[in-house]
Amino acid sequence: MSFHGGLIGIIVACWLFARRHGVGFLEIADAVAVVAPIGLFFGRIANFINAELWGRVTTMPWGVVFPGAGPEPRHPSQLYEAFLEGLVLFVVLQIMARGARDPATAGKLGGIFLAGYGLARFTVEFFREPDAHLGYLLGFLTMGQLLSLPMIAAGLLLILYARGGLQALSGRRG
């Protein structure tokens, strides 16, 4: 399952849960965001163990020869993703989640997650083999990179919203 499609499903589930239980959607999204990197970490480790979603051919000494990917060593891009999307993003979110929750900043952690995941994924895509049926789009970007750009933008907008920045830009007073 594609991460981006799964994300849409999680957003819908959070919205339905929040609506049913009378809780703010952004508060639920923040709670899910701080633990999501754990699942991403183990998912990427599973991708590595299953020899799927391998990286581009490399001459680096840590290159891995994956079954079904030819005789050339490839970047273990699954491990790069496990590190950035899993460990690094988890640590950043745990640091940002410390202290008392301020309902006025709901959405900040979800925004950090979206922007952080999008940046990590965009970066790792430079080392990951593009989908065979898609190749490169616009000549140099992969589908993963193109799908990550709206995530980064949405994350930054959520962070700005949580800080009160969108209200200031619109001229409305909160």
C-alpha positions in Angstrom: 0.0 0.0 0.0 1.3 3.4 -0.9 2.0 5.7 2.1 0.2 8.6 0.5 -3.0 6.6 0.0 -2.7 5.3 3.5 -2.3 8.8 4.8 -5.6 9.8 3.3 -7.3 6.9 5.0 -5.8 7.9 8.4 -7.0 11.5 7.9 -10.5 10.3 7.2 -10.4 7.9 10.2 -9.2 10.7 12.5 -11.9 13.0 11.2 -14.6 10.4 11.8 -13.3 9.6 15.3 -13.1 13.2 16.2 -16.6 13.9 15.0 -18.1 10.8 16.8 -16.4 11.6 20.1 -16.7 15.4 20.0 -12.9 16.0 20.0 -11.1 18.4 17.9 -9.7 16.9 14.6 -6.4 18.6 15.0 -5.9 17.3 18.5 -6.5 13.7 17.3 -4.2 14.3 14.3 -1.5 15.6 16.7 -1.8 12.5 18.9 -1.5 10.2 15.9 1.4 12.1 14.4 3.6 11.6 17.5 3.4 7.8 17.2 3.2 7.4 13.5 7.0 7.3 12.9 7.1 4.1 15.0 5.0 2.3 12.3 7.0 3.9 9.5 10.2 2.7 11.0 9.1 -0.9 11.2 7.4 -0.7 7.8 10.7 0.4 6.2 12.6 -2.3 8.0 10.1 -4.8 6.6 10.6 -3.4 3.1 14.4 -4.0 3.6 13.9 -7.6 4.9 11.4 -8.3 2.0 13.9 -6.9 -0.5 11.3 -4.4 -1.9 11.5 -0.8 -2.8 15.3 -0.9 -3.2 17.4 2.0 -4.1 19.3 3.1 -7.2 22.6 1.4 -8.2 25.5 2.6 -6.2 29.3 2.2 -5.8 29.2 3.0 -2.1 30.6 0.2 0.1 27.3 -0.3 1.9 25.5 -1.1 -1.3 23.3 -4.2 -1.1 22.6 -6.7 -3.9 18.9 -7.4 -3.7 17.3 -10.5 -5.1 15.4 -9.6 -8.3 17.1 -6.2 -8.6 20.1 -7.4 -10.8 23.7 -8.0 -9.9 24.6 -4.4 -9.0 24.7 -3.2 -5.5 22.0 -0.7 -4.6 21.4 1.9 -2.0 19.5 0.4 1.0 17.0 3.2 0.6 14.6 1.4 2.9 17.1 1.9 5.8 17.6 5.5 4.9 13.8 6.0 5.2 13.6 4.0 8.4 16.2 6.3 9.8 14.8 9.6 8.6 11.0 8.9 8.6 11.2 6.7 11.6 13.9 7.5 14.1 14.7 11.2 13.3 11.0 12.2 12.9 10.0 10.3 16.0 12.7 12.1 18.1 11.8 15.5 16.7 8.1 15.0 17.4 8.8 13.7 20.9 10.9 16.8 21.7 8.2 19.1 20.2 5.4 17.3 22.1 7.0 17.9 25.6 5.2 19.9 28.1 1.6 20.8 28.6 -0.7 20.8 25.5 -2.1 24.1 24.5 -5.3 23.6 22.6 -4.6 26.9 20.8 -1.6 25.2 19.0 -3.6 22.1 17.9 -2.2 21.0 14.5 1.4 21.9 15.2 2.5 18.3 15.7 0.5 17.1 12.7 2.1 19.8 10.6 5.6 18.9 11.8 4.9 15.3 10.9 3.6 16.1 7.4 6.4 18.5 6.6 9.0 16.3 8.2 7.8 13.1 6.4 7.5 15.0 3.1 11.1 16.3 3.4 12.5 13.0 4.4 10.7 11.1 1.6 11.6 13.8 -1.0 15.3 13.5 0.0 15.4 9.7 0.1 13.7 9.5 -3.3 17.1 10.7 -4.8 18.5 7.3 -3.7 15.5 5.1 -4.4 14.7 3.4 -7.7 11.7 5.1 -9.3 8.6 3.0 -9.9 9.2 0.9 -13.0 5.9 1.8 -14.5 6.3 5.5 -14.0 10.0 6.3 -14.2 10.8 10.0 -13.8 8.2 12.7 -14.1 8.9 16.2 -15.4 12.3 14.7 -16.5 13.9 14.4 -13.0 11.3 13.9 -10.2 9.8 10.7 -9.0 6.1 10.2 -8.2 7.1 10.0 -4.5 8.7 13.4 -4.7 5.8 15.0 -6.5 3.4 13.5 -3.9 5.6 14.8 -1.1 5.5 18.4 -2.2 1.8 18.9 -1.2 2.5 17.2 2.1 5.3 19.6 2.9 3.1 22.6 1.9 0.2 21.2 4.0 2.5 20.6 7.0 3.9 24.2 6.8 0.4 25.6 6.6 -0.7 23.6 9.6 2.3 24.8 11.6 1.6 28.4 10.5 -2.1 27.9 11.5 -1.2 26.5 14.9 1.0 29.5 15.5 -1.8 31.9 14.6 -0.1 32.9 11.4 -2.9 32.2 9.0 -5.3 34.4 11.0 -2.8 37.2 10.9 -2.4 36.8 7.1 -6.1 36.8 6.5 -6.5 40.0 8.6 -8.9 38.2 11.1 -8.4 38.5 14.8 -8.5 35.4 16.9 
